[in-house]
Amino acid sequence: MRKILKVDLENQQVVVQPGVINNWVTQAVSGAGFYYAPDPSSQIVCSIGGNVAENSGGVHCLKYGVTTNHVLGLKLVLPDGSIVDIGGEIPEMPGYDLTGVFVGSEGTLGIATEVTLRILKAPESICVLLADFSSIEAAGESVSDIISAGIIPGGMEIMDNISINAVEDVVATGCYPRDAAAILLIEIDGLEVEVATNKQRIADICKQNGARNITTAHDPETRMKIWKGRKAAFAAAGHLSPDYYVQDGVIPRTQMAYVLKEIEGLSEKYGYRIANVFHAGDGNLHPLILYDNSVKGALEKVEELGGEILRLCVKVGGSLSGEHGIGADKKCFMPDMFSEVDLETMQWVRQVFNPKGLANPGKMFPTPKTCGEAARAKVETFKKLEGAEVF
């Protein structure tokens, strides 16, 4: 199911099948001056169906939102075989927001066979700034200060020294200073006068936080060259070690410096290098834990380390996932973020669409059979009940 079914430029929407690759949508409309905003780093290979399942974000989700903000409607096949249309071709539909319920449901409610997407007009002006810092914490502080100043860039991304050198080894952009502790990539877009003003304000903020150098790029070729390294960062990490384990936690921007320092401490504690490359603007972390799966017990230790990072994210007011979903890997941590009543309410929604549990069974929610932590939690509940009075 890899067809673009309809392109409606007048109403700024495109109807696609779920197997259409993310980048194909922009390619189909760019000649007319439009584009599709959600742009995961894997956009040349990831599908719209996968983006809908996980509510994927990307470089430009800070200003333009994630997948759910760009899906107008869906044609679904429910687990009982019935076909339904939710949402529609206009942004404001009456009734329950079932489109919002389905996007990000990770295949647990049914299967999308058609997706109606919102496309945007390309901005008048675009500028990318690359600021390099002697500490990753300073880069993180710059992110908070830029947002606090009332500036909403199209995207803000941080890469640490490990990621910088991995990218330069593999992609050889020549743009990233190898001796920097971190770089901050900032893209601003809009009217030409707006971009010019914000470019200077952002440069001043970065300098106040200790930026060593700031490079700016307006022409498409240089902008693409700067972004090429960031888009290739995950692939480049594959050249640093035989295996890597990526997490996907979200934190408040104000906690970024603290959390990055804590992750550094966890790296030392467990003895595994961690490469940090992430959507800094919306606090969506992607720490890549480098390890060798052929070493006995390594995966178990790495999973434990990844779990500590997730709990840290929740502890500071963040979440377990920004765009990679929960699936089977993270469902044990759901009780760290949600109460028993919260989780039960989510299950009610699932049962309405999927009463027999046929669609993606065993995903997202902890169960005693498959999750030791959930099992232990239930035991503790029973112990409390045993000591309670019965009326």
Residue pairs with C-beta under 8 A, 6 or more apart in sequence:
1 17
1 18
1 19
1 20
1 49
1 113
2 17
2 19
2 20
2 21
3 16
3 17
3 20
4 14
4 15
4 16
4 17
4 20
4 24
4 25
4 28
5 15
5 16
5 17
5 114
6 14
6 15
7 14
7 28
7 29
8 14
8 15
9 29
9 32
9 34
9 119
11 89
12 34
12 118
12 119
12 120
12 121
13 72
13 89
13 116
13 117
13 118
13 119
14 25
14 28
14 29
14 36
14 116
14 117
14 119
15 114
15 115
15 116
15 117
16 25
16 48
16 114
16 115
16 117
17 48
17 49
17 113
17 114
17 115
18 47
18 48
18 49
18 50
18 52
18 111
18 112
18 113
18 114
18 115
19 47
19 48
19 49
20 47
20 48
21 43
21 44
21 45
21 46
21 47
21 48
22 36
22 38
22 39
22 40
22 42
22 43
22 44
22 46
22 47
22 48
22 51
23 39
23 43
23 44
25 36
25 48
25 117
25 119
26 34
26 35
26 36
26 39
29 35
29 36
29 119
30 122
33 121
33 122
34 119
34 120
34 121
34 122
35 119
35 120
35 122
36 70
36 117
36 119
36 120
37 60
37 64
37 65
37 70
37 120
38 51
38 56
38 57
38 58
38 60
38 61
38 64
38 65
38 66
38 67
38 70
39 58
39 59
39 60
40 46
40 51
40 56
40 57
40 58
40 323
41 58
41 59
41 230
41 231
41 233
41 234
42 234
43 58
43 231
46 56
48 115
48 117
49 112
49 115
50 56
51 67
52 67
52 71
52 74
52 102
52 103
52 104
52 112
52 115
53 104
53 105
53 106
53 107
53 325
54 67
54 104
54 106
54 323
54 324
54 325
55 66
55 67
55 68
55 103
55 104
55 323
55 325
56 66
56 67
56 323
57 66
57 67
57 279
57 282
57 284
57 322
57 323
58 66
58 155
58 279
58 323
59 154
59 155
59 157
59 187
59 227
59 230
59 231
59 279
60 154
60 155
60 187
61 155
61 279
61 281
61 282
61 284
61 323
62 152
62 153
62 154
62 155
62 156
62 279
62 281
62 282
63 152
63 153
63 154
63 155
63 189
63 281
64 70
64 120
64 154
66 323
67 103
67 104
68 99
68 100
68 103
68 104
69 118
70 117
70 118
71 87
71 99
71 103
71 115
71 116
71 117
71 118
72 87
72 88
72 89
72 90
72 91
72 99
72 116
72 117
72 118
73 85
73 86
73 87
73 88
73 89
73 99
73 115
73 116
74 85
74 86
74 87
74 99
74 102
74 103
74 112
74 114
74 115
74 116
75 83
75 84
75 85
75 112
75 113
75 114
75 115
76 83
76 84
76 85
76 86
76 102
76 109
76 110
76 111
76 112
76 113
77 83
77 110
77 111
77 113
78 84
78 109
78 110
78 353
78 354
79 110
79 353
79 354
79 355
79 356
79 358
79 359
83 113
86 98
86 99
86 102
87 93
87 98
87 99
87 116
88 116
89 116
91 118
93 99
101 109
101 349
102 109
102 110
102 112
104 325
105 350
106 325
106 326
106 327
106 360
106 363
106 364
107 359
107 360
107 363
108 350
108 353
108 354
108 359
108 360
108 363
108 364
109 349
109 350
109 353
109 354
109 359
110 353
110 354
110 359
111 359
123 189
123 190
123 191
124 190
124 191
124 192
125 189
125 190
125 191
125 192
125 194
125 195
125 196
125 218
126 154
126 187
126 188
126 189
126 195
126 218
126 223
127 187
127 188
127 189
127 195
127 199
127 216
127 217
127 218
127 223
128 185
128 186
128 187
128 216
128 217
128 222
128 223
128 226
128 227
129 184
129 185
129 186
129 187
129 188
129 199
129 202
129 203
129 206
129 214
129 215
129 216
129 217
130 175
130 176
130 183
130 184
130 185
130 186
130 214
130 215
130 216
130 217
130 226
131 139
131 142
131 183
131 184
131 186
131 203
131 206
131 211
131 213
131 214
131 215
132 176
132 177
132 180
132 182
132 183
132 184
132 211
132 212
132 213
133 139
133 142
133 180
133 181
133 182
133 183
133 184
133 209
133 210
133 211
133 212
134 180
134 181
134 210
134 212
135 181
135 182
135 210
136 158
136 160
136 181
136 182
136 260
136 276
137 257
137 260
137 261
138 181
138 182
138 209
138 210
138 211
139 158
139 181
139 182
139 183
139 184
139 209
139 280
140 158
140 253
140 256
140 257
140 260
140 280
141 209
141 256
141 257
142 184
142 205
142 206
142 209
142 211
143 156
143 158
143 184
143 253
143 256
143 280
143 281
144 253
144 254
144 256
145 205
145 208
145 209
146 153
146 156
146 186
146 202
146 205
147 253
147 281
149 201
149 205
151 188
151 198
151 201
151 202
153 186
153 187
153 188
153 198
153 202
153 281
154 187
154 188
154 189
155 185
155 186
155 187
155 279
155 281
156 184
156 185
156 186
156 187
156 279
156 280
156 281
157 184
157 185
157 230
157 277
157 278
157 279
157 280
157 281
158 182
158 183
158 184
158 185
158 276
158 277
158 278
158 280
159 167
159 176
159 182
159 183
159 185
159 229
159 230
159 233
159 276
159 277
160 181
160 182
160 275
160 276
160 277
161 178
161 179
161 180
161 181
161 182
162 240
162 273
162 274
162 275
162 276
163 233
163 236
163 237
163 275
163 276
163 277
163 288
164 176
164 177
164 178
164 180
164 182
164 183
164 229
165 178
166 233
166 236
166 237
166 239
166 240
166 275
167 173
167 176
167 229
167 230
167 232
167 233
167 236
168 174
168 176
168 178
168 229
169 236
169 239
170 232
170 235
170 236
170 239
171 228
171 229
171 232
171 236
173 225
173 226
173 228
173 229
175 215
175 225
175 226
175 229
176 183
176 229
177 183
177 212
177 213
180 212
182 276
184 206
184 211
184 280
185 226
185 227
185 230
186 202
187 223
187 227
188 194
188 195
188 198
188 199
188 202
189 195
199 216
203 214
203 216
206 214
207 214
215 226
217 223
217 225
217 226
229 236
230 277
233 275
233 277
234 246
234 277
234 286
234 288
237 244
237 275
237 277
237 288
237 290
238 244
240 273
240 275
240 290
241 273
241 290
241 291
241 292
242 291
242 292
242 293
242 294
243 290
243 291
243 292
243 293
244 275
244 288
244 289
244 290
244 291
245 288
245 289
245 291
245 299
245 302
245 303
245 306
246 286
246 287
246 288
246 289
246 324
247 285
247 286
247 287
247 289
247 306
247 309
247 310
248 284
248 285
248 286
248 321
248 322
248 323
248 324
248 325
249 284
249 285
249 287
249 309
249 310
249 312
249 313
249 314
249 318
249 319
249 320
249 321
249 322
250 282
250 283
250 284
250 285
250 313
250 318
250 319
250 320
250 321
250 322
251 259
251 283
251 285
251 313
251 316
251 317
251 318
252 283
252 316
252 317
252 318
253 280
253 281
253 282
253 283
255 283
255 316
255 317
255 318
256 280
256 283
258 316
259 285
259 312
259 313
259 316
260 276
262 312
263 274
263 276
263 285
263 287
263 309
263 312
264 274
266 274
266 305
266 308
266 309
266 312
267 273
267 274
270 301
270 302
270 304
270 305
272 289
272 290
272 291
272 301
272 302
272 305
273 289
273 290
274 287
274 288
274 289
274 290
275 287
275 288
275 290
276 285
276 286
276 287
276 288
277 286
277 288
278 284
278 285
278 286
278 287
279 286
279 322
282 322
283 318
283 322
284 322
284 323
285 309
285 313
285 322
287 306
287 309
289 302
289 305
289 306
291 298
291 299
291 301
291 302
292 298
293 299
307 332
307 333
310 320
310 330
310 333
310 336
311 333
311 336
313 319
313 320
314 320
314 333
314 336
314 337
319 337
320 326
320 330
320 333
320 334
320 336
320 337
321 330
325 364
326 334
326 363
326 364
327 363
327 364
328 362
328 363
328 370
331 363
331 364
331 365
331 366
331 370
331 371
332 366
332 371
332 372
332 373
332 374
333 373
334 343
334 364
334 365
334 366
335 343
335 366
335 373
335 374
335 377
338 346
343 365
343 366
346 364
346 365
347 365
350 365
353 359
362 370
366 373
366 374
367 374
368 374
368 375
368 378
369 375
